[in-house]
Amino acid sequence: MVKINPEFARYAMKVYGVQAQLGTFVEECDEFSKEFMKYLFRPSKDVHWDNMEQEFADVLIMTEQLSVIFDMDRVDEVKRKKLRRLVKRLEKSGHEPPIPYIEE
């Protein structure tokens, strides 16, 4: 998976500003959501899937940019907690994960 250089992400944050990038993140999430809904209501792998991948890439780029302003240790702690909860729900429904749920 392609990763953004954190220094480049910091540079983009500095140039555009945190408020603007937060707004862009929300905008990209909204665009992805709209494409996703189009796919759900009229599935077309040729048209909608490509649009979803385009918007998903935008969301991932913005997520990586935002990772330089958040306390990622705290975010990782919350992420681990939520993943453990997901594992418990899977196990409770009789679907024990056959693989580790976290890559370190």
C-alpha positions as CSV (number, residue, x, y, z in Angstrom):
1,M,0.0,0.0,0.0
2,V,1.3,3.4,-0.9
3,K,2.1,5.6,2.1
4,I,2.5,9.4,2.2
5,N,5.8,10.7,3.5
6,P,4.8,12.2,6.9
7,E,7.0,15.3,6.1
8,F,5.0,15.8,2.9
9,A,1.8,15.5,4.9
10,R,3.1,18.1,7.4
11,Y,4.0,20.4,4.5
12,A,0.5,20.1,3.0
13,M,-1.0,20.9,6.4
14,K,1.3,23.9,6.7
15,V,0.5,25.2,3.2
16,Y,-3.3,24.7,3.3
17,G,-3.9,24.9,7.1
18,V,-5.5,22.5,9.5
19,Q,-9.0,23.9,9.2
20,A,-9.0,23.7,5.4
21,Q,-7.6,20.2,5.5
22,L,-10.3,19.1,8.0
23,G,-12.9,20.5,5.7
24,T,-11.4,18.8,2.7
25,F,-11.4,15.5,4.6
26,V,-15.1,15.9,5.3
27,E,-15.7,16.7,1.7
28,E,-13.8,13.7,0.5
29,C,-15.7,11.4,2.9
30,D,-19.0,12.9,1.6
31,E,-18.0,12.2,-2.0
32,F,-17.0,8.6,-1.2
33,S,-20.3,8.1,0.7
34,K,-22.3,9.4,-2.3
35,E,-20.5,7.1,-4.7
36,F,-21.0,4.2,-2.3
37,M,-24.7,4.9,-2.1
38,K,-24.9,5.0,-5.9
39,Y,-23.3,1.5,-6.0
40,L,-25.6,0.1,-3.4
41,F,-28.7,1.3,-5.2
42,R,-27.5,0.5,-8.8
43,P,-24.6,-1.9,-8.6
44,S,-22.3,-1.5,-11.6
45,K,-18.8,-2.7,-11.1
46,D,-17.7,-1.0,-14.2
47,V,-18.9,2.5,-13.4
48,H,-19.6,2.9,-9.7
49,W,-16.7,0.7,-8.4
50,D,-14.2,2.8,-10.3
51,N,-15.7,6.0,-8.8
52,M,-15.7,4.5,-5.3
53,E,-12.0,3.6,-5.7
54,Q,-11.2,7.1,-6.8
55,E,-13.0,8.6,-3.8
56,F,-11.6,6.0,-1.4
57,A,-8.1,7.0,-2.5
58,D,-8.9,10.7,-1.7
59,V,-10.2,9.7,1.7
60,L,-7.0,7.6,2.4
61,I,-4.8,10.5,1.3
62,M,-6.6,12.9,3.6
63,T,-6.6,10.4,6.5
64,E,-2.8,10.1,6.2
65,Q,-2.5,13.9,6.2
66,L,-4.6,14.1,9.3
67,S,-2.5,11.5,11.0
68,V,0.2,14.1,11.5
69,I,-2.0,16.3,13.6
70,F,-3.6,13.6,15.8
71,D,-2.0,11.8,18.7
72,M,-1.5,8.5,16.9
73,D,-0.5,6.6,20.0
74,R,-4.0,7.5,21.4
75,V,-5.6,6.7,18.1
76,D,-3.9,3.3,18.0
77,E,-5.0,2.6,21.6
78,V,-8.6,3.3,20.6
79,K,-8.2,1.3,17.4
80,R,-7.0,-1.8,19.4
81,K,-9.9,-1.5,21.7
82,K,-12.4,-1.4,18.9
83,L,-10.7,-4.3,17.1
84,R,-10.8,-6.4,20.3
85,R,-14.6,-5.6,20.5
86,L,-15.0,-6.7,16.9
87,V,-13.2,-10.0,17.6
88,K,-15.5,-10.6,20.6
89,R,-18.6,-10.0,18.4
90,L,-17.3,-12.4,15.8
91,E,-16.5,-15.0,18.4
92,K,-19.9,-14.6,20.0
93,S,-21.6,-15.2,16.7
94,G,-19.5,-18.4,16.2
95,H,-16.9,-17.0,13.9
96,E,-13.5,-17.1,15.6
97,P,-11.0,-15.3,13.4
98,P,-8.4,-17.9,12.1
99,I,-5.7,-15.2,11.8
100,P,-4.3,-12.5,14.0
101,Y,-6.4,-9.3,14.0
102,I,-3.5,-6.9,14.3
103,E,-0.3,-6.7,12.2
104,E,2.6,-5.2,14.1
